[in-house]
Amino acid sequence: MLTINLFNGLVYGALLIIMCSGLALIYGLRRVVNFAHGSLYMLGAYIGYSIAGYSNFWVALVAAPAIMAVLGVLLDRYGFRLLQDRDPLSVVLVTFGLLLVIEDLVITVWGKSNFSLSAPAALNTTVDLLGTPVPAYRIAVIGVGALVAIGLSLWLRNSKIGLFVRAASTDPTTTAMQGVNTDVLSAGVVGLGTALAGLAGVVATPFLSLSPSMSSDVIIDSFVVVVIGGLGSLAGAFVAAMVLGMIQALGAVYLPDAAALIPFALMVAILIWKPAGFAGSRT
């Protein structure tokens, strides 16, 4: 039983890594607290579901994030770019309004019914893990989370664009003075962050049912992760996502009455002890 619980914690933590990476990237560069990120995750899941219905899961896994990336670029150009100098309350209201618009769009197009999508045939089996059979697809989810974490880390640390992203997240004005087009850079980063939200939605579809409420189910945990890890810090988000995944999986079994409160209690403790989070606010 403990093995299954730890395994489920890893799976949920990996999903949160994919989800929260985009949220941290967008905040790190645009300084926009994107309350609509959960609805973008939901929209990516529904788009992936529809594409898989016409083709297959693997096409959906590529096409849905690509569509969400284009949406993210448009969202930055006509939304976040205009919001970055506004007061925080205006930003919250606009992104919350966007959340409601996307939820209404999903209900209009797909309705209120729950949907499900089968795992691809190659992963629709079980694997023996320390004597316990576990779904192969969930192992693949852990692998995708690890690839996202490693890929983003290497990109930010070892590429020229990654250097620009880190510089712009620290001081966008000075970075722009050095000849970097920060608006184009930010559009690309928001597109990437939105694509990651869509990827998380598609990856979650085979083991979490699709419903218009799925955005609220994950966005709260995502913000807890980002706050605990440090706003705009990818490294902090990676660590916090795995910690929260384990807390959720173990708490649901051993402390079912308090499981929902533990993440918030941890967040409050972190904010009191270290307001900048585990890793501060650096990308």
TORNUZA-350436 format. One line per 5 residues: their letters; for each residue x, y, z of N, C-alpha, C. Coordinates in nm, 3 decimals, always signed. Layout:
a = X:Y:Z:X:Y:Z:X:Y:Z; ...
This chain:
mltin = +0.083:-0.121:+0.000:+0.000:+0.000:+0.000:+0.087:+0.126:+0.000; +0.194:+0.126:+0.081:+0.281:+0.242:+0.087:+0.346:+0.267:-0.049; +0.385:+0.157:-0.117:+0.447:+0.171:-0.248:+0.353:+0.239:-0.346; +0.226:+0.197:-0.346:+0.125:+0.257:-0.435:+0.106:+0.405:-0.402; +0.100:+0.436:-0.274:+0.080:+0.577:-0.234:+0.197:+0.665:-0.277
lfngl = +0.319:+0.615:-0.256:+0.436:+0.691:-0.298:+0.439:+0.706:-0.450; +0.402:+0.600:-0.519:+0.398:+0.605:-0.665:+0.296:+0.708:-0.713; +0.177:+0.708:-0.654:+0.074:+0.805:-0.692:+0.119:+0.948:-0.661; +0.195:+0.963:-0.552:+0.250:+1.094:-0.520:+0.348:+1.142:-0.627; +0.430:+1.050:-0.677:+0.523:+1.084:-0.784:+0.448:+1.124:-0.911
vygal = +0.341:+1.052:-0.942:+0.263:+1.081:-1.062:+0.201:+1.220:-1.053; +0.138:+1.249:-0.940:+0.074:+1.380:-0.926:+0.178:+1.491:-0.920; +0.290:+1.463:-0.856:+0.398:+1.561:-0.852:+0.452:+1.590:-0.991; +0.464:+1.487:-1.075:+0.512:+1.506:-1.212:+0.413:+1.590:-1.292; +0.283:+1.564:-1.272:+0.182:+1.645:-1.341:+0.189:+1.791:-1.297
liimc = +0.210:+1.813:-1.168:+0.222:+1.950:-1.118:+0.348:+2.018:-1.172; +0.455:+1.943:-1.193:+0.577:+2.001:-1.250:+0.548:+2.055:-1.390; +0.479:+1.975:-1.473:+0.446:+2.020:-1.608:+0.358:+2.144:-1.602; +0.260:+2.140:-1.514:+0.164:+2.250:-1.501:+0.230:+2.377:-1.446; +0.303:+2.362:-1.339:+0.358:+2.478:-1.268:+0.478:+2.539:-1.337
sglal = +0.545:+2.464:-1.423:+0.657:+2.520:-1.497:+0.611:+2.639:-1.581; +0.498:+2.621:-1.649:+0.444:+2.730:-1.729:+0.403:+2.848:-1.645; +0.340:+2.821:-1.532:+0.296:+2.928:-1.442:+0.415:+3.008:-1.389; +0.522:+2.937:-1.351:+0.641:+3.004:-1.299:+0.713:+3.083:-1.408; +0.719:+3.028:-1.530:+0.784:+3.099:-1.640:+0.713:+3.230:-1.671
iyglr = +0.580:+3.224:-1.678:+0.503:+3.343:-1.712:+0.519:+3.450:-1.604; +0.511:+3.410:-1.479:+0.528:+3.509:-1.373:+0.670:+3.564:-1.372; +0.767:+3.475:-1.394:+0.907:+3.518:-1.389:+0.939:+3.627:-1.489; +0.876:+3.624:-1.605:+0.908:+3.722:-1.708:+0.808:+3.836:-1.714; +0.679:+3.805:-1.704:+0.576:+3.909:-1.717:+0.529:+3.965:-1.583
rvvnf = +0.564:+3.899:-1.474:+0.517:+3.940:-1.341:+0.364:+3.946:-1.337; +0.301:+3.853:-1.408:+0.155:+3.843:-1.411:+0.115:+3.715:-1.338; +0.035:+3.730:-1.233:-0.020:+3.613:-1.163:-0.139:+3.565:-1.244; -0.119:+3.460:-1.319:-0.217:+3.416:-1.419:-0.318:+3.319:-1.359; -0.429:+3.373:-1.311:-0.534:+3.288:-1.254:-0.603:+3.204:-1.362
ahgsl = -0.583:+3.239:-1.488:-0.645:+3.164:-1.597:-0.564:+3.041:-1.636; -0.451:+3.017:-1.571:-0.364:+2.907:-1.611:-0.435:+2.772:-1.598; -0.517:+2.758:-1.497:-0.592:+2.633:-1.481:-0.692:+2.611:-1.593; -0.755:+2.719:-1.638:-0.851:+2.705:-1.748:-0.779:+2.676:-1.880; -0.656:+2.724:-1.894:-0.577:+2.690:-2.013:-0.539:+2.542:-2.012
ymlga = -0.509:+2.492:-1.894:-0.485:+2.348:-1.877:-0.609:+2.269:-1.918; -0.725:+2.315:-1.874:-0.850:+2.247:-1.908:-0.876:+2.255:-2.059; -0.856:+2.372:-2.118:-0.878:+2.388:-2.261:-0.785:+2.297:-2.342; -0.659:+2.287:-2.300:-0.566:+2.197:-2.367:-0.612:+2.052:-2.358; -0.668:+2.015:-2.242:-0.718:+1.878:-2.226:-0.834:+1.850:-2.321
yigys = -0.927:+1.944:-2.332:-1.042:+1.924:-2.421:-1.000:+1.924:-2.568; -0.909:+2.013:-2.603:-0.860:+2.014:-2.742:-0.789:+1.882:-2.773; -0.707:+1.834:-2.679:-0.641:+1.707:-2.698:-0.739:+1.592:-2.711; -0.845:+1.596:-2.631:-0.949:+1.493:-2.638:-1.014:+1.491:-2.777; -1.046:+1.608:-2.831:-1.110:+1.615:-2.962:-1.016:+1.569:-3.072
iagys = -0.888:+1.612:-3.064:-0.791:+1.570:-3.167:-0.771:+1.420:-3.162; -0.762:+1.364:-3.042:-0.744:+1.219:-3.029:-0.864:+1.143:-3.086; -0.983:+1.203:-3.077:-1.101:+1.139:-3.134:-1.096:+1.129:-3.285; -1.030:+1.226:-3.349:-1.019:+1.226:-3.494:-0.894:+1.153:-3.543; -0.793:+1.144:-3.458:-0.668:+1.079:-3.500:-0.626:+0.979:-3.393
nfwva = -0.531:+1.017:-3.307:-0.491:+0.930:-3.197:-0.425:+1.014:-3.088; -0.394:+0.949:-2.978:-0.340:+1.019:-2.861:-0.208:+1.088:-2.893; -0.122:+1.024:-2.970:+0.012:+1.078:-2.995:+0.005:+1.207:-3.076; -0.086:+1.212:-3.172:-0.106:+1.336:-3.247:-0.156:+1.445:-3.153; -0.250:+1.410:-3.066:-0.304:+1.507:-2.971:-0.196:+1.559:-2.877
lvaap = -0.103:+1.472:-2.840:+0.003:+1.510:-2.747:+0.094:+1.618:-2.806; +0.104:+1.623:-2.938:+0.186:+1.724:-3.006:+0.101:+1.843:-3.050; -0.015:+1.815:-3.108:-0.096:+1.921:-3.169:-0.161:+2.012:-3.066; -0.212:+1.957:-2.957:-0.280:+2.040:-2.858:-0.186:+2.142:-2.794; -0.066:+2.104:-2.747:+0.028:+2.205:-2.696:+0.067:+2.308:-2.800
aimav = +0.078:+2.266:-2.928:+0.114:+2.361:-3.034:+0.003:+2.466:-3.050; -0.122:+2.422:-3.048:-0.234:+2.516:-3.056:-0.235:+2.609:-2.936; -0.209:+2.554:-2.819:-0.207:+2.635:-2.697:-0.092:+2.735:-2.700; +0.020:+2.699:-2.762:+0.134:+2.791:-2.773:+0.095:+2.914:-2.855; +0.024:+2.892:-2.965:-0.023:+3.005:-3.047:-0.118:+3.092:-2.966
lgvll = -0.208:+3.028:-2.892:-0.300:+3.103:-2.807:-0.223:+3.183:-2.702; -0.115:+3.125:-2.648:-0.035:+3.194:-2.548:+0.032:+3.318:-2.604; +0.083:+3.310:-2.727:+0.146:+3.426:-2.791:+0.043:+3.538:-2.808; -0.077:+3.502:-2.853:-0.184:+3.602:-2.868:-0.225:+3.659:-2.733; -0.227:+3.572:-2.632:-0.263:+3.617:-2.497:-0.162:+3.716:-2.443
drygf = -0.035:+3.693:-2.473:+0.067:+3.787:-2.429:+0.056:+3.919:-2.503; +0.036:+3.911:-2.635:+0.033:+4.033:-2.716:-0.085:+4.123:-2.679; -0.201:+4.063:-2.658:-0.322:+4.142:-2.635:-0.371:+4.140:-2.490; -0.292:+4.079:-2.402:-0.331:+4.073:-2.263:-0.220:+4.104:-2.166; -0.126:+4.011:-2.150:-0.023:+4.024:-2.048:+0.069:+4.143:-2.071
rllqd = +0.098:+4.174:-2.197:+0.185:+4.288:-2.226:+0.121:+4.418:-2.177; -0.009:+4.424:-2.182:-0.081:+4.544:-2.139:-0.100:+4.547:-1.987; -0.086:+4.432:-1.924:-0.114:+4.422:-1.781:+0.010:+4.435:-1.693; +0.129:+4.423:-1.750:+0.249:+4.410:-1.667:+0.278:+4.535:-1.583; +0.228:+4.651:-1.625:+0.251:+4.772:-1.547:+0.129:+4.815:-1.466
rdpls = +0.024:+4.733:-1.468:-0.096:+4.765:-1.393:-0.083:+4.720:-1.247; -0.174:+4.769:-1.163:-0.169:+4.727:-1.024:-0.215:+4.582:-1.012; -0.168:+4.510:-0.910:-0.196:+4.367:-0.898:-0.344:+4.333:-0.899; -0.428:+4.419:-0.840:-0.572:+4.389:-0.836:-0.631:+4.385:-0.977; -0.589:+4.476:-1.064:-0.638:+4.476:-1.202:-0.598:+4.348:-1.274
vvlvt = -0.474:+4.305:-1.251:-0.426:+4.182:-1.313:-0.507:+4.062:-1.268; -0.533:+4.054:-1.138:-0.611:+3.943:-1.084:-0.751:+3.942:-1.145; -0.814:+4.058:-1.153:-0.950:+4.065:-1.206:-0.955:+4.025:-1.353; -0.857:+4.071:-1.432:-0.857:+4.039:-1.575:-0.832:+3.890:-1.598; -0.732:+3.833:-1.529:-0.703:+3.692:-1.550:-0.815:+3.603:-1.494
fglll = -0.880:+3.647:-1.386:-0.994:+3.570:-1.335:-1.110:+3.578:-1.433; -1.129:+3.695:-1.494:-1.232:+3.707:-1.597:-1.204:+3.618:-1.716; -1.076:+3.609:-1.754:-1.037:+3.521:-1.864:-1.067:+3.375:-1.829; -1.044:+3.338:-1.703:-1.076:+3.203:-1.657:-1.224:+3.173:-1.681; -1.311:+3.267:-1.644:-1.456:+3.246:-1.661:-1.494:+3.236:-1.808
viedl = -1.429:+3.318:-1.891:-1.458:+3.315:-2.035:-1.421:+3.179:-2.094; -1.304:+3.128:-2.058:-1.260:+2.999:-2.113:-1.350:+2.887:-2.063; -1.389:+2.892:-1.936:-1.479:+2.789:-1.883:-1.613:+2.791:-1.957; -1.667:+2.910:-1.984:-1.793:+2.920:-2.059:-1.775:+2.869:-2.202; -1.658:+2.898:-2.260:-1.631:+2.849:-2.395:-1.629:+2.697:-2.399
vitvw = -1.565:+2.636:-2.301:-1.558:+2.490:-2.294:-1.698:+2.430:-2.279; -1.778:+2.489:-2.192:-1.915:+2.438:-2.172:-1.997:+2.454:-2.300; -1.979:+2.565:-2.370:-2.053:+2.589:-2.493:-2.017:+2.487:-2.601; -1.888:+2.458:-2.614:-1.842:+2.369:-2.721:-1.858:+2.222:-2.684; -1.820:+2.184:-2.563:-1.818:+2.043:-2.526:-1.930:+2.003:-2.428
gksnf = -2.000:+2.100:-2.371:-2.105:+2.068:-2.276:-2.053:+2.043:-2.135; -2.142:+2.003:-2.045:-2.107:+1.984:-1.905:-2.077:+1.838:-1.869; -2.093:+1.749:-1.964:-2.071:+1.606:-1.936:-1.923:+1.577:-1.915; -1.897:+1.473:-1.835:-1.759:+1.429:-1.817:-1.717:+1.340:-1.934; -1.589:+1.350:-1.972:-1.535:+1.267:-2.078:-1.411:+1.196:-2.026
slsap = -1.375:+1.090:-2.094:-1.252:+1.020:-2.060:-1.184:+0.976:-2.188; -1.056:+0.955:-2.179:-0.975:+0.914:-2.295:-0.886:+0.799:-2.252; -0.888:+0.693:-2.329:-0.806:+0.576:-2.295:-0.658:+0.606:-2.321; -0.574:+0.545:-2.240:-0.430:+0.556:-2.264:-0.396:+0.489:-2.396; -0.290:+0.534:-2.464:-0.251:+0.469:-2.590:-0.220:+0.321:-2.567
aalnt = -0.245:+0.242:-2.670:-0.234:+0.097:-2.657:-0.097:+0.054:-2.605; +0.008:+0.122:-2.647:+0.143:+0.084:-2.605:+0.165:+0.101:-2.456; +0.085:+0.188:-2.392:+0.101:+0.214:-2.250:-0.020:+0.168:-2.168; -0.113:+0.102:-2.233:-0.234:+0.057:-2.164:-0.213:-0.083:-2.107; -0.115:-0.090:-2.017:-0.080:-0.216:-1.954:-0.027:-0.187:-1.814
tvdll = +0.019:-0.290:-1.746:+0.073:-0.270:-1.612:+0.219:-0.315:-1.608; +0.291:-0.259:-1.512:+0.433:-0.292:-1.492:+0.452:-0.329:-1.346; +0.533:-0.431:-1.320:+0.559:-0.473:-1.183:+0.657:-0.376:-1.117; +0.614:-0.315:-1.006:+0.698:-0.222:-0.931:+0.711:-0.272:-0.788; +0.825:-0.331:-0.760:+0.851:-0.388:-0.626:+0.739:-0.483:-0.584
gtpvp = +0.697:-0.567:-0.680:+0.594:-0.666:-0.649:+0.451:-0.613:-0.660; +0.435:-0.488:-0.697:+0.302:-0.428:-0.708:+0.278:-0.385:-0.853; +0.168:-0.430:-0.916:+0.141:-0.389:-1.054:+0.093:-0.243:-1.057; +0.154:-0.162:-1.142:+0.115:-0.021:-1.157:+0.094:+0.007:-1.305; +0.005:+0.101:-1.337:-0.021:+0.132:-1.478:+0.103:+0.188:-1.547
ayria = +0.133:+0.135:-1.664:+0.250:+0.181:-1.739:+0.233:+0.328:-1.779; +0.110:+0.368:-1.805:+0.089:+0.507:-1.847:+0.132:+0.604:-1.738; +0.106:+0.570:-1.614:+0.143:+0.661:-1.506:+0.295:+0.671:-1.490; +0.364:+0.562:-1.520:+0.510:+0.569:-1.522:+0.555:+0.666:-1.632; +0.484:+0.662:-1.745:+0.517:+0.753:-1.855:+0.493:+0.898:-1.814
vigvg = +0.391:+0.923:-1.732:+0.364:+1.059:-1.684:+0.482:+1.109:-1.601; +0.534:+1.022:-1.515:+0.653:+1.059:-1.437:+0.769:+1.091:-1.530; +0.784:+1.012:-1.635:+0.890:+1.036:-1.731:+0.875:+1.170:-1.803; +0.751:+1.205:-1.840:+0.728:+1.333:-1.907:+0.760:+1.449:-1.812; +0.719:+1.436:-1.685:+0.751:+1.539:-1.587:+0.901:+1.557:-1.570
alvai = +0.973:+1.445:-1.567:+1.120:+1.452:-1.554:+1.183:+1.517:-1.677; +1.133:+1.482:-1.796:+1.187:+1.541:-1.919:+1.163:+1.691:-1.924; +1.044:+1.734:-1.881:+1.013:+1.877:-1.879:+1.107:+1.950:-1.783; +1.125:+1.893:-1.663:+1.212:+1.957:-1.564:+1.356:+1.965:-1.614; +1.407:+1.855:-1.666:+1.546:+1.853:-1.714:+1.561:+1.942:-1.837
glslw = +1.467:+1.932:-1.930:+1.475:+2.011:-2.053:+1.472:+2.160:-2.027; +1.382:+2.205:-1.941:+1.374:+2.348:-1.910:+1.500:+2.395:-1.837; +1.549:+2.313:-1.746:+1.670:+2.351:-1.672:+1.789:+2.366:-1.765; +1.807:+2.270:-1.855:+1.919:+2.278:-1.950:+1.901:+2.396:-2.045; +1.779:+2.419:-2.090:+1.752:+2.530:-2.182:+1.784:+2.665:-2.117
lrnsk = +1.741:+2.681:-1.993:+1.764:+2.809:-1.925:+1.910:+2.829:-1.889; +1.981:+2.722:-1.860:+2.119:+2.736:-1.814:+2.221:+2.735:-1.927; +2.191:+2.667:-2.037:+2.294:+2.643:-2.138:+2.267:+2.704:-2.274; +2.154:+2.769:-2.293:+2.125:+2.829:-2.423:+2.129:+2.981:-2.414; +2.150:+3.043:-2.530:+2.155:+3.189:-2.535:+2.019:+3.250:-2.501
iglfv = +1.913:+3.190:-2.555:+1.779:+3.240:-2.525:+1.748:+3.222:-2.377; +1.791:+3.109:-2.321:+1.771:+3.087:-2.178:+1.841:+3.193:-2.095; +1.960:+3.235:-2.139:+2.031:+3.343:-2.071:+1.951:+3.472:-2.077; +1.894:+3.500:-2.194:+1.812:+3.621:-2.210:+1.690:+3.614:-2.117; +1.628:+3.496:-2.109:+1.510:+3.480:-2.023:+1.545:+3.507:-1.877
raast = +1.658:+3.451:-1.832:+1.698:+3.472:-1.694:+1.733:+3.618:-1.668; +1.797:+3.682:-1.766:+1.832:+3.823:-1.750:+1.707:+3.910:-1.747; +1.614:+3.883:-1.839:+1.492:+3.964:-1.846:+1.404:+3.945:-1.724; +1.406:+3.826:-1.666:+1.325:+3.802:-1.546:+1.382:+3.876:-1.425; +1.512:+3.907:-1.430:+1.576:+3.980:-1.321:+1.567:+4.131:-1.342
dpttt = +1.597:+4.177:-1.464:+1.595:+4.321:-1.493:+1.561:+4.341:-1.640; +1.432:+4.348:-1.673:+1.392:+4.360:-1.814:+1.440:+4.488:-1.881; +1.448:+4.598:-1.805:+1.491:+4.724:-1.864:+1.635:+4.718:-1.911; +1.725:+4.672:-1.824:+1.865:+4.660:-1.861:+1.885:+4.559:-1.973; +1.809:+4.450:-1.969:+1.817:+4.350:-2.075:+1.778:+4.409:-2.210
amqgv = +1.672:+4.490:-2.211:+1.629:+4.556:-2.334:+1.735:+4.654:-2.384; +1.802:+4.721:-2.290:+1.908:+4.816:-2.329:+2.027:+4.745:-2.393; +2.043:+4.617:-2.366:+2.152:+4.538:-2.424:+2.117:+4.486:-2.564; +1.999:+4.525:-2.615:+1.960:+4.487:-2.751:+1.868:+4.368:-2.760; +1.819:+4.316:-2.646:+1.727:+4.203:-2.647:+1.585:+4.255:-2.663
ntdvl = +1.513:+4.201:-2.758:+1.372:+4.238:-2.778:+1.290:+4.164:-2.672; +1.266:+4.229:-2.560:+1.200:+4.161:-2.448:+1.055:+4.131:-2.476; +0.990:+4.209:-2.564:+0.850:+4.179:-2.598:+0.839:+4.048:-2.675; +0.928:+4.030:-2.773:+0.928:+3.904:-2.848:+0.966:+3.788:-2.758; +1.065:+3.811:-2.672:+1.109:+3.708:-2.578:+0.995:+3.668:-2.485
sagvv = +0.924:+3.767:-2.433:+0.815:+3.740:-2.341:+0.700:+3.665:-2.410; +0.672:+3.704:-2.535:+0.567:+3.635:-2.610:+0.603:+3.487:-2.626; +0.731:+3.459:-2.655:+0.774:+3.321:-2.669:+0.763:+3.244:-2.538; +0.800:+3.309:-2.429:+0.793:+3.242:-2.299:+0.649:+3.217:-2.257; +0.560:+3.314:-2.279:+0.419:+3.293:-2.247:+0.360:+3.183:-2.336
glgta = +0.402:+3.182:-2.464:+0.358:+3.073:-2.552:+0.405:+2.938:-2.500; +0.531:+2.931:-2.454:+0.584:+2.806:-2.398:+0.510:+2.768:-2.272; +0.486:+2.866:-2.184:+0.415:+2.837:-2.060:+0.274:+2.788:-2.084; +0.206:+2.847:-2.183:+0.071:+2.804:-2.216:+0.071:+2.666:-2.281; +0.173:+2.640:-2.364:+0.187:+2.507:-2.424:+0.207:+2.400:-2.316
lagla = +0.284:+2.434:-2.212:+0.304:+2.338:-2.102:+0.174:+2.312:-2.028; +0.091:+2.416:-2.012:-0.040:+2.395:-1.950:-0.123:+2.299:-2.036; -0.119:+2.321:-2.169:-0.191:+2.231:-2.258:-0.137:+2.089:-2.255; -0.003:+2.078:-2.248:+0.059:+1.945:-2.239:+0.014:+1.875:-2.112; +0.011:+1.948:-2.001:-0.035:+1.888:-1.874:-0.178:+1.839:-1.888
gvvat = -0.262:+1.916:-1.957:-0.401:+1.875:-1.976:-0.412:+1.747:-2.055; -0.336:+1.737:-2.164:-0.341:+1.616:-2.247:-0.287:+1.496:-2.170; -0.176:+1.516:-2.100:-0.115:+1.407:-2.024:-0.210:+1.358:-1.914; -0.286:+1.450:-1.854:-0.376:+1.412:-1.744:-0.502:+1.342:-1.792; -0.539:+1.361:-1.918:-0.668:+1.312:-1.968:-0.690:+1.162:-1.950
pflsl = -0.592:+1.075:-1.975:-0.619:+0.931:-1.961:-0.640:+0.883:-1.817; -0.602:+0.960:-1.715:-0.626:+0.912:-1.578:-0.706:+1.010:-1.492; -0.742:+1.126:-1.547:-0.833:+1.217:-1.478:-0.946:+1.251:-1.575; -1.069:+1.242:-1.530:-1.181:+1.269:-1.621:-1.187:+1.416:-1.658; -1.233:+1.444:-1.779:-1.248:+1.581:-1.825:-1.382:+1.636:-1.780
spsms = -1.379:+1.753:-1.720:-1.501:+1.821:-1.679:-1.471:+1.970:-1.669; -1.575:+2.055:-1.679:-1.551:+2.199:-1.669:-1.495:+2.243:-1.534; -1.499:+2.156:-1.435:-1.448:+2.192:-1.302:-1.302:+2.151:-1.284; -1.242:+2.088:-1.384:-1.106:+2.035:-1.365:-1.004:+2.146:-1.349; -1.034:+2.266:-1.397:-0.939:+2.376:-1.382:-0.922:+2.416:-1.236
sdvii = -1.034:+2.421:-1.164:-1.026:+2.460:-1.022:-0.960:+2.351:-0.939; -0.968:+2.226:-0.985:-0.909:+2.116:-0.910:-0.757:+2.125:-0.906; -0.696:+2.181:-1.012:-0.550:+2.182:-1.020:-0.489:+2.319:-0.996; -0.562:+2.426:-1.023:-0.500:+2.559:-1.014:-0.465:+2.595:-0.870; -0.547:+2.548:-0.774:-0.518:+2.578:-0.633:-0.386:+2.513:-0.594
dsfvv = -0.370:+2.384:-0.626:-0.245:+2.316:-0.595:-0.128:+2.380:-0.669; -0.152:+2.428:-0.791:-0.045:+2.490:-0.869:+0.005:+2.617:-0.802; -0.088:+2.699:-0.752:-0.046:+2.821:-0.685:+0.023:+2.791:-0.553; -0.023:+2.688:-0.484:+0.045:+2.647:-0.361:+0.190:+2.609:-0.393; +0.209:+2.534:-0.501:+0.344:+2.493:-0.542:+0.430:+2.613:-0.574
vvigg = +0.377:+2.706:-0.653:+0.455:+2.822:-0.696:+0.490:+2.911:-0.577; +0.398:+2.928:-0.483:+0.424:+3.010:-0.365:+0.528:+2.944:-0.275; +0.513:+2.814:-0.253:+0.608:+2.742:-0.168:+0.747:+2.741:-0.232; +0.752:+2.716:-0.362:+0.881:+2.708:-0.430:+0.947:+2.842:-0.450; +0.866:+2.949:-0.456:+0.919:+3.082:-0.482:+0.866:+3.133:-0.615
lgsla = +0.796:+3.245:-0.613:+0.735:+3.297:-0.734:+0.839:+3.317:-0.845; +0.816:+3.256:-0.959:+0.907:+3.271:-1.072:+1.025:+3.176:-1.069; +1.039:+3.092:-0.965:+1.153:+3.001:-0.955:+1.115:+2.863:-1.005; +1.177:+2.819:-1.114:+1.149:+2.686:-1.166:+1.203:+2.577:-1.074; +1.325:+2.596:-1.025:+1.385:+2.495:-0.937:+1.299:+2.476:-0.812
gafva = +1.254:+2.588:-0.755:+1.168:+2.579:-0.638:+1.036:+2.511:-0.669; +0.980:+2.540:-0.788:+0.854:+2.478:-0.828:+0.869:+2.327:-0.845; +0.983:+2.282:-0.900:+1.006:+2.139:-0.918:+1.006:+2.067:-0.783; +1.079:+2.123:-0.687:+1.087:+2.061:-0.554:+0.951:+2.065:-0.485; +0.886:+2.180:-0.488:+0.757:+2.196:-0.420:+0.651:+2.105:-0.481
amvlg = +0.655:+2.084:-0.613:+0.557:+1.998:-0.679:+0.568:+1.855:-0.630; +0.690:+1.805:-0.617:+0.707:+1.668:-0.569:+0.668:+1.656:-0.422; +0.702:+1.758:-0.343:+0.663:+1.757:-0.201:+0.512:+1.756:-0.188; +0.444:+1.843:-0.264:+0.299:+1.850:-0.255:+0.234:+1.723:-0.307; +0.291:+1.665:-0.413:+0.237:+1.540:-0.464:+0.240:+1.430:-0.359
miqal = +0.351:+1.421:-0.288:+0.362:+1.320:-0.182:+0.265:+1.350:-0.067; +0.255:+1.477:-0.029:+0.164:+1.514:+0.080:+0.021:+1.477:+0.044; -0.018:+1.508:-0.080:-0.155:+1.478:-0.122:-0.182:+1.328:-0.123; -0.087:+1.250:-0.175:-0.106:+1.106:-0.185:-0.108:+1.038:-0.049; -0.013:+1.074:+0.037:-0.006:+1.012:+0.170:-0.113:+1.066:+0.263
gavyl = -0.140:+1.196:+0.253:-0.241:+1.255:+0.340:-0.379:+1.200:+0.315; -0.412:+1.170:+0.189:-0.545:+1.117:+0.156:-0.568:+0.981:+0.221; -0.459:+0.909:+0.251:-0.471:+0.775:+0.310:-0.459:+0.779:+0.463; -0.355:+0.851:+0.511:-0.325:+0.846:+0.653:-0.389:+0.960:+0.733; -0.420:+1.071:+0.670:-0.487:+1.183:+0.737:-0.599:+1.236:+0.649
pdaaa = -0.698:+1.153:+0.620:-0.802:+1.194:+0.523:-0.879:+1.318:+0.566; -0.899:+1.337:+0.696:-0.976:+1.453:+0.742:-0.899:+1.584:+0.730; -0.766:+1.574:+0.730:-0.684:+1.696:+0.726:-0.607:+1.711:+0.596; -0.625:+1.616:+0.503:-0.544:+1.616:+0.381:-0.559:+1.744:+0.301; -0.681:+1.796:+0.295:-0.705:+1.916:+0.215:-0.642:+2.040:+0.278
lipfa = -0.618:+2.035:+0.410:-0.565:+2.152:+0.480:-0.412:+2.154:+0.486; -0.351:+2.037:+0.474:-0.206:+2.029:+0.492:-0.130:+2.118:+0.393; -0.163:+2.118:+0.261:-0.088:+2.205:+0.169:-0.098:+2.353:+0.206; -0.216:+2.395:+0.251:-0.234:+2.535:+0.288:-0.157:+2.568:+0.416; -0.157:+2.473:+0.510:-0.080:+2.494:+0.632:+0.069:+2.506:+0.600
lmvai = +0.117:+2.421:+0.508:+0.257:+2.428:+0.467:+0.286:+2.561:+0.399; +0.194:+2.607:+0.315:+0.214:+2.734:+0.246:+0.221:+2.850:+0.345; +0.132:+2.850:+0.444:+0.134:+2.956:+0.545:+0.265:+2.953:+0.622; +0.310:+2.832:+0.659:+0.435:+2.820:+0.734:+0.553:+2.872:+0.652; +0.556:+2.839:+0.523:+0.664:+2.886:+0.436:+0.661:+3.038:+0.423
liwkp = +0.542:+3.094:+0.408:+0.530:+3.239:+0.392:+0.575:+3.313:+0.518; +0.553:+3.251:+0.634:+0.597:+3.312:+0.760:+0.747:+3.296:+0.778; +0.795:+3.174:+0.750:+0.935:+3.143:+0.774:+1.026:+3.200:+0.665; +0.984:+3.186:+0.540:+1.065:+3.231:+0.428:+0.972:+3.283:+0.318; +0.932:+3.409:+0.325:+0.831:+3.463:+0.233:+0.864:+3.446:+0.085
agfag = +0.992:+3.441:+0.051:+1.030:+3.429:-0.091:+1.022:+3.285:-0.140; +0.987:+3.189:-0.052:+0.979:+3.050:-0.091:+1.110:+2.977:-0.077; +1.108:+2.846:-0.112:+1.228:+2.765:-0.100:+1.347:+2.825:-0.172; +1.324:+2.866:-0.296:+1.436:+2.909:-0.382:+1.432:+3.055:-0.416; +1.358:+3.134:-0.343:+1.348:+3.275:-0.375:+1.265:+3.297:-0.499
srt = +1.291:+3.404:-0.572:+1.210:+3.437:-0.688:+1.285:+3.430:-0.820; +1.402:+3.368:-0.821:+1.480:+3.363:-0.944:+1.436:+3.246:-1.032; +1.443:+3.267:-1.165:+1.416:+3.159:-1.258:+1.530:+3.060:-1.259
